[in-house]
Amino acid sequence: MVKSRNYSSFNRAEMPVKQDFNYEETVEKVEAIIAQIEAGNLDLAAVFDEFTAAVEYLRQCESFLQEKQQKMDLLIETLSDTPESF
């Protein structure tokens, strides 16, 4: 069986820092983890470790999207609050 990264001592330092966060790269990491799990080449402990990593990556993606949504909402709100200059 193929060994995977060891996330049993799961460390946030292994995750991207917020300022360097790249949504697309993180989604690719999740997709790679899913493919690895679906291939069935991991032992059970490795499946759980990889799943844990995927969940953390998805949380980062969700936080990123929520933050961007809030910024968009604020921008839209400020646009509708400004008087038309036409």
N, C-alpha and C positions, 0 to 999 in steps of 0.2 A: 504494500500500500504506500501511496505517496504521502509524505509528511508535509504538513502545512506550517505556516508561521505559528509561533507559539503565542497565543493571546491569553493563556491561562493567567499570566501575570499582567493582565491588560493594563496598558499604560497610555494615558492620553498624550504623552509626549510623542508617541508613534503616529498620532493623528495630525493632520495638517493644522497649523496655527491659523487663526481666523484671517489675518491680513494676507496670508498666502493661499487662502482657500480658493479652490477652483472647482466649481460645480460639476462641469463636464468630466473632469478627471475623477472626481469622487464617484460619480455615477458609473463610470467605467470600472472602477475598483469593485463596486457592488456587483456589477454584471459579471465580472471575472470570478468573484466569490461564488455567485449563484451557479455559474457554469461548472466550477470546480466541485461544488456540492452535488449538483445533478449528475456529474460524471460518475459518481459513486466510488471514487478512488481514495477517499479519505476514511480514516478510522473514525469511530463515533466521537471520540474526544476532539479530534480535529474539526469535525462538522460543527460541534458546539462552539468551538473557538472561532471558526470562520463566521458562523452565524452571528456571534456576538460582535465581531468587527463590522459586519454588514449593517447590523442595527445601529451601531454608533455612527457609521458613515451616513446612513439614512437620516438620523437625527440631525447631523450637521447640515445635510441638504435641506431638511425641513426648516431649520432655524434660518438658514441663508434665504430661503424663499419667503419666509414670514417677514424677515427684516426688509427685503426688497419690496414686498407687497405693502408694508407700512409706509415706506418711502414714496412709493407710487401713489398711494392713497393721499398722503400729505401733499404731494405735488399737484394732484388733481384738485384737491380742496383749495389750495392756494390759487390755482388757475380760475376756479369758479368764484373766488372771493375778490379778484382784481377787477376793477372797472374796465370795460372795453375801451380800447384806445383807437378804435377805427372811426 
